[in-house]
Amino acid sequence: MDLTAALQPDVTQSPPSELDGSSSELCTRIDALLAQCGEGSEDVERRVGLVHELAETLLETRAQLEARDGALAKMEARSESLVQAQAEALVRSAEIIDELEQTRQSLSDARRDAEAAASDTQRLAETIFERTHDAVLLIAEGACIACNDNAVQLLSTSRDKLLGEWPQVFETAQYDDGESAAGVLAAMCADANEEGSEALDVLLLRQPGGVFWAEIHTSRFLIRGSRRVLVVVRDVTEQKVLELELRRNRDFLDNIINAIPDQLVVKTPDRRIVVANDAFCRAHRVTREEVMAQPFAPLYDAAEVEHIDAIEQQILDTGECHVVEQEFVQTDGARIIAAVKRSVFKDATTGRRHIVAIGRDITDDRNREDRLRLLASVFNGASEGVAILSADGRIREANPAFLEMTTGGQNGAVGRRLGHVLNFGVADFQSVVKQVVQGACWSGKASIWRLRTGSRSYWVSLSPSTEEEGSSTRIVALVSDITELEDTQAKLRRQALYDNLTGLPNRRFYRDRLQSLIVDAAQNDFSLLIGFLDLDDFKHVNDSMGHNEGDLLLQEVGKRIRRVMGAAAFVSRFGGDEFAFILRAEGEVAAAASKVWEGLLAAFREPFQLKQSEASVGLSIGVTRFPGDGSDAETLMCNADIAMYAAKSAGKNSIRVFDRNMQANVD
């Protein structure tokens, strides 16, 4: 047997393709080795080598055959798994086919039921569509695509004219005030809007003439993905006419009730309000909506409610009228007094009895009486003077305070002109009186001198009275004593401008005065000397002799400076031991300055006599000039201060006049 043929694989077993090539090569090698062995070579070693090589080749062939057998076994096992999986898939496919068949049958049944229901619904819709008493139209894309017979009849047109276009009668839609409603109606019927319903009452034109009230309802919905609008039109003309007539009757009755100036309220036996007119609502500071069908009790306190309930129960029991004057408090706290008349009537329709209460507000009458008493009390008890003048300025009435101010409590001022009783700072006081009579108000200062009180100042306010006496207008005069106020203001002004210790002007007054003199000097072409003075050794005197002696020394220094410089100089104390002056320089400025400081230095060589001892202090003076050294108060005061410190630096009892080098040294 051919070994090569024996080693060829069985094609029916389909061995792996990767082993075919190697097996063929091994067979070829074996045939070659056998051929070489059969040649009968005498070389034993060579034959032995060939045998060994043949044996190795056979072993290798064996290994490959075993590998192929293993691969074939795996392929057989895999084939069995595939066959089993295919069988299971066929079984599952059969089950799915059965389930699909059942589902198809169910869907078929459901479709048949749905088609039957849809057919029933369509027949029902068609029945409702045709048999409803209202006009019904179906709108799509701005055109009518279906309508019932009532629509043709109500809109006075034909089906051919309605279908396929926008109903022309809708273009005549208008409100009761004549304004067109066609645009609003078209918007309601627009199928592009969201799904929903709307309603509108309009007047529509009825052919061949006349109009009717139509109540139009629109509903938007989807049919097979397309938008549709269902429009229902109902003739409500009779209803509108009836409503209008009822409204007119109701408004007429309401107008009558609200035109009554007295309060009117109608209540049920359980005290709930069913009618309340405007006067009642105004009196109680409530709106009609707040009290309708509400208990009457919240409008009054508990005691008043109990009293009213007793009265109304008596009226219900006896049927007699009852009149009482009662007081109540409004929601805002205002007090109301009313004369209330109550009666009862029976409703002919329901048979129920109702209580009618009519109240007349007499608050003004009672308040007027109280006000007169109060005004008399205020008029007589007021601490301010009050006088009533006639149109010519004569005093008609005056309260005790006014009489005390003007005549010491005597009644001598009554009957005299106010301008003769008080001294006003106006040339023609009667012209002021005429202006007040014409409606103007006036305020001004007046004074009076009396032996007992001396001079007193008053603030007088005149205003026209709101009441008239015949054809003449009265004037109300209010008089306030401002004497103490003026004295206090004068003291405050002095404290704001003067030094409390020396009585000299303070720094604020000095600055204002300097600025004023600068303006005056610039306009009238004269010069100013501005000087700052600082005492030398004052601290030693103040510490050694005590603060009282120090204060006395400062007072004496101020007096001496003023005496030396004269009345023309403006002398000021800034505080501590600092003083200042402003002096108008006539003629040569240098000569004037020299005269000033020589006089000051000579004066300060003399000691100051105090209460318990005497003291000597020096003086350092810094002087600057206007206009040479500056053009405003701040600059000049700064320059004088620089010059004064330069004088202190140079030694005691010295004077320095400002120059630019001093400024440079400071900088």
C-alpha positions, 0 to 999 in steps of 0.5 A: 500500500502506498504510504502517501495515500494511506496518510491522506485525510478523509475528505468527509471528515473535513480536517482543519485546513492548517494541517493539510499542507504539513501532512503532504510535506511529511508524506513526500519526505517519507517516500524519499527516505524509503526510496533511498533505503531501497537503493541497497547502498553498502554504506551502513552508516548512511542507511542507519541515518536514513532509518533514524531520520525516517523514524523521526519523520514518522513520529512527527507524522504521528503527532500531527495525526493526533493533533488532527484527531483532537481538532476533529473531536472539537469540531464534532462537539461544536457541531453537536452544540450548534445542532442543539441550539438550532433545535431550541431556536426552532422551538422558540420561533414556533412559540413566538409565531403562536404569540404573534398570531394571538396578538394579531387576532387581539388587534384585529378584534380591537380594531373591529371594536374601535371601528364600531365605536367610532361609527357609533360616535360619528352617528351620535355626533352627526345626530347632535350636530343636526338636532341641536337647537344651536347653530353649529359650524366647523372651521378649518384654516379660516373656512367653514367645512361643515354646518348644520341646518340651524346655522343656515337658518340662524345666519340667514344664508345658504349652505353653499354660501357658508361652506368653503369660506369664512362666514361673512356674517361674522364680519358684522360682529360688534359689541353693544357700544358699536365697536367691531368685534370681528377681529376678536371673533376671527382670533377665537376661530383661528385654528393655529391657537392652542386647544381650548374654549372661548366665549363671546357675546356680540351683535350679528347682522340678520338678513335681510335686515336687523340684528340679533344678540349671539352667544358664540362659543368656540372649541379647538381640537385635533382630528387626525393631526389636523386642527379644527374649530367647533363654533356654536352660535346661540340666539340670546336676543330675548335673554339680552332684552330681558337682562337689559330691562331687569338691569334698567329696573334695578339701576332705577331702583338703585339710583332712587335708593342711593339718591336718598341722602339718609342712610338706608339699610334692609336686613333679614330677621337674622340681622343680615344686610340685603340692601345698603345705600351709598349714604350708609356705606359712606357713613360706616366707611365700608363698601357694599361688597363688604356688608352684603349678606353679612351680619350687622353686628361687626359695625357696632360694639357689643353693647350697641348691638345688644341694644339694636337687637332689642329694638328690632326684635320689638319691631318684628314682634309689634310691627310698629315704627321706632325712632331712636338717636344712636351713636356708633364708631366708624372703622377709622375711629370716627364717631357718628350720631344718627337719628334712626327710624326703623320699620318692618315689611313683608316680602309678597313673594317669599313671605319673609319679613325684613327690617328697614332702617333709615338713619339721618346723620346728625353728627354735624349738628351735634359736633357743631354744638360741641365745637362751639363750646370747645372753640369758646373754651379754646378761645378763652383758655389759649395762651396765645393772643387771638382777636377777631377783626372786622374788615376795616381792622377793628377788634371785634372779639379778643381772648383774655391772653390778647387783652393781657398782652395789649391792655393788661387785661382790660377790655379797652382794645375792643373797638379799636383798630389793631394798628392803633393797639400794636406798633407794626413795622409797616408804613401803611398797615391798613393796606395790609388789612385790605390784602387779607380781606381779599384772601391773602395771609400776612405775618409780621412783627409788632411791638408795644411799650407799657409802663408795667412790662416795658417794651415787648415784641410780638409776632402777628399772623393775619388770615381771612376767616372762612365764615362771612358776616353779612357781606363783610369778611372777618379777619383772625389775628394770632399774636405770640409774645416773642420777646424772650425768643428774641433775647435768646436768639441775640444771646445765641448770636453773640455766643456764636460770634464772640469770645465768652471770656473777653467779649471780643469777636471770635475766630469765625467773626474775625474771618467773616469781617476780614473777608468783608473788609477785603471786598470793601478795600478792593472796591475803594482802593485802601489797604489793610493790616492783618496781625496775629498776636501771641502772649509770651510767658502766659503759660508760666503765669497761668500755672503759677498764679492759677487759672482764675488769675490767668483768665483775668489776665486775658481779659486785661490783655484784650482791654489793653490791645483795644485801648492801644489800637483804638476804635478803628481796629477790629480786635479778636481773640482766637482762644488760649493766648492768641489774639488778632486784629484788622486795621485799615491803613490810611496813607503809607502802609509801612508807617501805619504798621510801625506805629501799631507795633510800637504802640503795642510793645510800649503798652506791654512793657507795663505789668498787668494788675490782677486781683491778688498780684501783678503779671508781666507778659510779652507779645509776639506779633506777626503782620501781613498786608492786603493787597500785597500779601494775599487776596482772600481771608484764608491766605492772609490769616495763614500769612499772619500766622507764619509771621507770628511764629517767625517773631516767636522764633526770633525771641520774645517781644518782637514783631515780624512782617510777612515776606515770601522767604518766610513762606519758603522756610515753612514749606 
